[in-house]
Amino acid sequence: MSNMTKTDWLKSGKFYIFGIVFALANVLRDMNNTCMAFYLILDAGYIGDEENPTSVYLAIIPFVNFLSSSIFCLYGQ
């Protein structure tokens, strides 16, 4: 294992590439979650009515998406 100092990290190009990829992955994940909510409400029609004010699918579908992606990240390496 190498002993890198803080300035060594800042001089490494891989550090900046990793940071850019990490930031873009977070932006794409957030855009996906935002668009999914609009899709479920506007296109798929999961709108509540007087008996059920909020559809349970508005919570279950994003949760299953998050859970499956988390499991894949943990065990898919």
Rosetta constraint file for C-alpha pairs under 8 A:
AtomPair CA 4 CA 8 HARMONIC 5.67 0.50
AtomPair CA 4 CA 9 HARMONIC 6.77 0.50
AtomPair CA 5 CA 9 HARMONIC 6.60 0.50
AtomPair CA 6 CA 10 HARMONIC 6.57 0.50
AtomPair CA 7 CA 11 HARMONIC 6.29 0.50
AtomPair CA 8 CA 12 HARMONIC 6.40 0.50
AtomPair CA 9 CA 15 HARMONIC 6.46 0.50
AtomPair CA 10 CA 15 HARMONIC 6.98 0.50
AtomPair CA 12 CA 16 HARMONIC 7.37 0.50
AtomPair CA 13 CA 17 HARMONIC 6.40 0.50
AtomPair CA 14 CA 18 HARMONIC 5.98 0.50
AtomPair CA 15 CA 19 HARMONIC 6.26 0.50
AtomPair CA 16 CA 20 HARMONIC 6.16 0.50
AtomPair CA 17 CA 21 HARMONIC 6.18 0.50
AtomPair CA 18 CA 22 HARMONIC 5.98 0.50
AtomPair CA 19 CA 23 HARMONIC 6.09 0.50
AtomPair CA 20 CA 24 HARMONIC 6.12 0.50
AtomPair CA 21 CA 25 HARMONIC 6.05 0.50
AtomPair CA 22 CA 26 HARMONIC 6.32 0.50
AtomPair CA 23 CA 27 HARMONIC 6.27 0.50
AtomPair CA 24 CA 28 HARMONIC 6.15 0.50
AtomPair CA 25 CA 29 HARMONIC 6.13 0.50
AtomPair CA 26 CA 30 HARMONIC 6.12 0.50
AtomPair CA 27 CA 31 HARMONIC 6.11 0.50
AtomPair CA 28 CA 32 HARMONIC 6.07 0.50
AtomPair CA 29 CA 33 HARMONIC 6.27 0.50
AtomPair CA 30 CA 34 HARMONIC 6.16 0.50
AtomPair CA 31 CA 35 HARMONIC 6.02 0.50
AtomPair CA 32 CA 36 HARMONIC 5.95 0.50
AtomPair CA 33 CA 37 HARMONIC 6.50 0.50
AtomPair CA 33 CA 62 HARMONIC 7.11 0.50
AtomPair CA 34 CA 38 HARMONIC 6.69 0.50
AtomPair CA 35 CA 39 HARMONIC 6.02 0.50
AtomPair CA 36 CA 40 HARMONIC 6.08 0.50
AtomPair CA 36 CA 62 HARMONIC 7.51 0.50
AtomPair CA 37 CA 41 HARMONIC 6.27 0.50
AtomPair CA 37 CA 58 HARMONIC 7.03 0.50
AtomPair CA 37 CA 62 HARMONIC 7.96 0.50
AtomPair CA 38 CA 42 HARMONIC 5.74 0.50
AtomPair CA 38 CA 43 HARMONIC 7.64 0.50
AtomPair CA 39 CA 43 HARMONIC 5.11 0.50
AtomPair CA 39 CA 44 HARMONIC 6.25 0.50
AtomPair CA 40 CA 44 HARMONIC 4.87 0.50
AtomPair CA 40 CA 45 HARMONIC 6.25 0.50
AtomPair CA 40 CA 46 HARMONIC 5.69 0.50
AtomPair CA 40 CA 58 HARMONIC 6.79 0.50
AtomPair CA 41 CA 45 HARMONIC 5.27 0.50
AtomPair CA 41 CA 46 HARMONIC 5.04 0.50
AtomPair CA 41 CA 47 HARMONIC 5.74 0.50
AtomPair CA 41 CA 58 HARMONIC 7.83 0.50
AtomPair CA 42 CA 46 HARMONIC 7.62 0.50
AtomPair CA 46 CA 55 HARMONIC 5.91 0.50
AtomPair CA 46 CA 57 HARMONIC 7.04 0.50
AtomPair CA 46 CA 58 HARMONIC 7.01 0.50
AtomPair CA 47 CA 53 HARMONIC 7.87 0.50
AtomPair CA 47 CA 54 HARMONIC 6.74 0.50
AtomPair CA 47 CA 55 HARMONIC 6.27 0.50
AtomPair CA 48 CA 52 HARMONIC 5.39 0.50
AtomPair CA 48 CA 53 HARMONIC 4.37 0.50
AtomPair CA 48 CA 54 HARMONIC 4.56 0.50
AtomPair CA 48 CA 55 HARMONIC 5.37 0.50
AtomPair CA 49 CA 53 HARMONIC 5.18 0.50
AtomPair CA 49 CA 54 HARMONIC 7.49 0.50
AtomPair CA 54 CA 58 HARMONIC 7.58 0.50
AtomPair CA 55 CA 59 HARMONIC 7.85 0.50
AtomPair CA 56 CA 60 HARMONIC 6.25 0.50
AtomPair CA 57 CA 61 HARMONIC 5.60 0.50
AtomPair CA 58 CA 62 HARMONIC 7.09 0.50
AtomPair CA 59 CA 63 HARMONIC 6.20 0.50
AtomPair CA 60 CA 64 HARMONIC 6.07 0.50
AtomPair CA 61 CA 65 HARMONIC 6.23 0.50
AtomPair CA 62 CA 66 HARMONIC 6.11 0.50
AtomPair CA 63 CA 67 HARMONIC 5.98 0.50
AtomPair CA 64 CA 68 HARMONIC 5.95 0.50
AtomPair CA 65 CA 69 HARMONIC 6.17 0.50
AtomPair CA 66 CA 70 HARMONIC 6.09 0.50
AtomPair CA 67 CA 71 HARMONIC 6.18 0.50
AtomPair CA 68 CA 72 HARMONIC 6.10 0.50
AtomPair CA 69 CA 73 HARMONIC 6.12 0.50
AtomPair CA 70 CA 74 HARMONIC 6.23 0.50
AtomPair CA 71 CA 75 HARMONIC 6.08 0.50
AtomPair CA 71 CA 76 HARMONIC 7.68 0.50
AtomPair CA 72 CA 76 HARMONIC 4.87 0.50
AtomPair CA 73 CA 77 HARMONIC 6.79 0.50
